[in-house]
Amino acid sequence: TLNQNLNKPFQLLVLGDSYVEGACVNNPNDIPSQLSLIRNQNVFNAGRGGSGPLFQLGLLKELLASKDNSFSLSKNGKLLWIIFTGNDLNNLAEEKTTLLSNYITDDFEINYFDKLKNSSVEKEYFFKSILKNISSNKIIGNHSYGETVVPNSFSQKNALNDLGIIFNEFVKITERKKIDLNIVILADHPSYNSEVMKETQKKLKSLCIEKDSKCLFIKMNEFRQNNLFNHLTPSQYKKLSIKISD
């Protein structure tokens, strides 16, 4: 993120997928960088392309559990959780089949970031082994973008139920840590399954009301005029960031 300062507490932590990470644009056109400019704040970009709500919950837990001084939220720090209804439910269904499912359990964390500092030898060996034969390792990091959720099926019902559990975890964690939780729901993207998006958005509206959470629903068509790809242009990211900040 633009002007990100790891030596000072962050006033804003932004969680989400590729829209938060800044797909298809360079710094400072990503949402967290734009928010740091608009609000003149130290902002931490925790966006990860291809991730879903369960990965994001795990990342939040690990960041807050870290004893490393490189990340801390200020006393009045805010968490901005950006949910993309185009494929987050699909990503969640995939994530539930992995070890990430452990993060649904209360207070589960593995102190990932503290352990990471002590894993330099293993990391170096891993990357060297990949670079020796790049072509045979090209599938590492690929994902299917979650084709596991079928509209009006048990897979969708289960994923929506898991979304509710994860949403409640976000609320509980932020209340316990006294973090101001703000949720943005990116809705109605024209390139994704409308039935899945409709049910995801319906579930999120219900959760926002039930938990009295601060939620902002944003229709993606408002920002995607004449787009030929799924993400946004620099000017569109900026327009979206201004709306989120307001």
Stockholm file with secondary structure:
# STOCKHOLM 1.0

chainA/1-246         TLNQNLNKPFQLLVLGDSYVEGACVNNPNDIPSQLSLIRNQNVFNAGRGGSGPLFQLGLLKELLASKDNSFSLSKNGKLLWIIFTGNDLNNLAEEKTTLLSNYITDDFEINYFDKLKNSSVEKEYFFKSILKNISSNKIIGNHSYGETVVPNSFSQKNALNDLGIIFNEFVKITERKKIDLNIVILADHPSYNSEVMKETQKKLKSLCIEKDSKCLFIKMNEFRQNNLFNHLTPSQYKKLSIKISD
#=GR chainA/1-246 SS CTTCCTTSCEEEEEEESHHHHTTTSCTTSSHHHHHHHHHTCCEEEEECTTCCHHHHHHHHHHHHHCCCTTCCEEEEEEEEEEEETTTHHHHHHHHTTSGGGGGGSTTCCCCHHHHHTTCHHHHHHHHHHHHHTTGGGTTTTCCCCCCCCCTTSHHHHHHHHHHHHHHHHHHHHHHHTTCEEEEEEEECCTTSCHHHHHHHHHHHHHHHHHTTCEEEEEEGGGTCTTCSSSSCCHHHHHHHHHHHHC
#=GC SS_cons         CTTCCTTSCEEEEEEESHHHHTTTSCTTSSHHHHHHHHHTCCEEEEECTTCCHHHHHHHHHHHHHCCCTTCCEEEEEEEEEEEETTTHHHHHHHHTTSGGGGGGSTTCCCCHHHHHTTCHHHHHHHHHHHHHTTGGGTTTTCCCCCCCCCTTSHHHHHHHHHHHHHHHHHHHHHHHTTCEEEEEEEECCTTSCHHHHHHHHHHHHHHHHHTTCEEEEEEGGGTCTTCSSSSCCHHHHHHHHHHHHC
//
